[in-house]
């Protein structure tokens, strides 16, 4: 028997100060979008904090969140905390007390029956949501009508009524993408999944006689019915782990789990969890049992500890042998379980190899590397510590020294190691990594760069929210110097922070490779990295992806790429090749320009800046080479520099003349060296710019100055300063 009670009827009520309505609250006449159900029993110490947290939700402020409180005849005085909220928000909060205690799932069923919201979610009294959690989840359901449920990640605490301060006692718990067979091991859709209200019309309500496993039982029915759930890559709230919760206090939980497993590992039910039609062949059915067993090793991490269930895994392998007595994987795994129990084998690497074929990661990060072990260790560490745990790191050793010992020392089975027998450069190395990758999303990190902790979660979460197959974030450029054998960052700044525009992309490479994440499926249409390109291979791929798919920018700094003053960056050493590939890409995609007159000028400006950068680097290399500045370089010396820089003989000679000009004291000598530099290579933008500046500063020969400015503007028509000076000179001579 249940009755809704008036606040004045309750013997639990005590006098309390009235609650003031939030100034942001809007009493909407629209029906609520979301209904949050709060089941109450022995929760007096949590009640006020729970309700404060819910009325602070962004959806509540919009009048789109309904709260239904089901008091299962609690012996405590929760109503004294509930009453002020009922008074302040009578249209959005409803309260019902039962005359006898019921299970939490019976209470949820009552709340669902009363719910007016399109979506429903339970809100445990001892948990706390982030302020926008319910709005975020509802947006995903709004955006994708094919979705029936969404869930996200949680912070875990052991302190009651804790707050989101990310102290050492809190740790992230990352849920996997929705993979129904994992429900046989744990509640993968979290303890607070948001469901469409219509789901209960399709599959029925929670099984109310269960005390602990009712939410898992519902999701097993959900999956068996072919309904679709999705994990949102975001931290939604704060979960309290304590010994007196229903999950830990009820002794019936183990028996309920055993009953569920017996029910859903029957051949027909198990096949449905894998999305297979029934009946299936005996060999195929045996393989399903093997795959289910393979999930039982280290299926999640709780704080610092991995959780396994070898007993259930063993039962699944034995069941596989019932259907296929010759199944080799089942026999092998049973042997591994025996050796693990005897302490003879950790099982981690072997088992990970089996599980790798069962549950693919959400994202694969491709890391090409060659002989930079210390930097590589730091780069990989930044990936392994991502807030997303469903990932793999595909390390591609591009013909360098053996990395086996280094990678094994990291003790993480998410690392995949590929070793190319000879150096094939970055494009080929990345393509090899992509071919080995299993993730739905592909990301990239060079071995000398870093991800910040939330990089992948931020970009992938944005992609899923916006429904785009490719997105990029912003990054810091970190300038480093060598100090006592170590690199020290002396400056960080943001160079690129541009919204996506395909016309601009055809003119300039403004998306650093570590910022980009795209779906693997993009490569099926756009193709892989062009292995004929040593540099700008990422730019070329972005252009091809943008032909077919929308790309969006995430306006968040989530990573950093590093440049070092000692020229050890790959892109720094290959500046001459960057000039050549820029020209090649401009020619390759010229026909795709929508506004050729303006964009061609932008391309000339981009090439000019690339040429200046190349000559600055070549001069730096000449200065550090030890070759006398007053002596013309020898052919063997030029040949050695060609190998190091990929610059042509004429470019190297031009760079030497420009370098020599900086040692001249007299203006005439300096101008002579600059003219020789330009004669050796008319594209020496640095020498052309400097010569124009010197001639205009001397003001002794207006004609020479005007000619120098015209030469400069031929290389860079976007140089407004040069154009302004030229116009002033022309007006003066008229």
RAGIKA-V939405 format. One record per helix or strand of 2 or more residues. SS is the DSSP state (hx for helix, st for strand). FROM is the first residue (numbers start at 1). TO is the last residue. Records with the same first field share a line. If there is no record, write none. Layout:
BEGIN
SS=FROM-TO + FROM-TO
END
This chain:
BEGIN
st=2-3 + 34-40 + 65-71 + 93-98 + 119-122 + 128-129 + 149-157 + 171-173 + 194-196 + 229-240 + 300-302 + 305-307 + 363-369 + 391-398 + 415-420 + 441-444 + 450-451 + 470-483 + 486-493 + 516-519 + 551-564
hx=7-9 + 44-55 + 58-61 + 79-88 + 104-114 + 133-143 + 180-184 + 199-203 + 214-224 + 246-249 + 253-264 + 267-273 + 282-294 + 310-323 + 328-341 + 348-355 + 373-384 + 404-408 + 425-436 + 455-466 + 502-505 + 513-515 + 521-526 + 537-548 + 570-573 + 575-588 + 590-592 + 596-625 + 635-645 + 649-661 + 667-680 + 685-698 + 702-715 + 720-733
END
